[in-house]
Structures are given as C-alpha cells and as structure tokens.
Amino acid sequence: MKQKLETIIVDDDILTLHYIKKIVKTSPLGGPIHTSENGKLAFQILEDRKDDFDTILVFLDINMPVMDGWSFLELLQEKAYKNKIQVVMVTSSTDPADKAKSNKYPQVIGYLEKPVYPQVFTEIYNLFDKNIVITKNKNAIN
C-alpha cells in the first residue's frame, strides 16, 4: 500500500509560499497541502496531525520570524514522530555553512536555493514514488 504523503510549506514570504504551493499542486506529489508562515505554526500543524499521517514532506525556509527553520528542526528532534518527517530546506541562503548545518539533521533530505523550479518537485516526488522514505547513510560522503 502506498504511503499517504502530505506536504507542509513553511515560508514567511507570502509570494514564495503561494508559488511553492501552486507548484506542489501541479506536481505529482499530490496529497493534502498545508501552509505556514513560520516554524511555530508549522509545528502546530504537525502536533495536530501527528496521529493521522504516514509521511509529511516539509519544505522549510531558514530565516523566518517567530520560529526559524533551525529551531523547527531542533524541536522536531524531541518528537516521537520525527522519523515520519522528511524536510527539504528551501532558502535564499547561499552560505555553505547553512547547507552543512542542514546535514546534521537526519530528516533533511535536500537543500534548495531560491528560486525553485517546477521540475525539482517532480524529482522530489520520484524519491517517494516507490513507497520509500529517504534515510541518510551516515557513512555516505556528502
């Protein structure tokens, strides 16, 4: 049975939020789409849905008010459902330190610099197409 995949898009820029939502809607990702303007609101979505999802794919911005992407990831580490969450960082940061920092979180499966393009979402979907959840091989070279 194919897993039920849901998506949460987290970005404080309303235009980016709607743009990514539109791309996800027209991509093969399918499933329910939730949006949030900061990490705190996104985390509330996770908490409200924690018993009702198989896998949630989170497109997460780094720099946001209230709760940034890093704080979201830190809080996620404390949750029992953390292994059911897959995160793709979507950020305007070109700082190599941010990309390196994202690698320390096992839920982070990708790092995209804005602007993002529709074909990227098809590639992300292909990661889930065979009913798999991506896990990091700690011995892999990044």
URBELNOR-V135889 format. One line per field, one symbol per residue. burial: I if it has 24 or more other C-alpha atoms within 12 Angstrom, else O. Layout:
burial: ???
This chain:
burial: OOOOIIIIIIIIIOOIIOOIIOIIIOOOIIIOIIIIIIIIIIIOIIOOOOOOIIIIIIIIIIIIOOIIIIIIIOOIOOOOOIIIIIIIIIIOOOOOOIIOOIIOIIIIIIIIOIOIOOOIIOOIIOOIOOOOIIOOOOOOOO
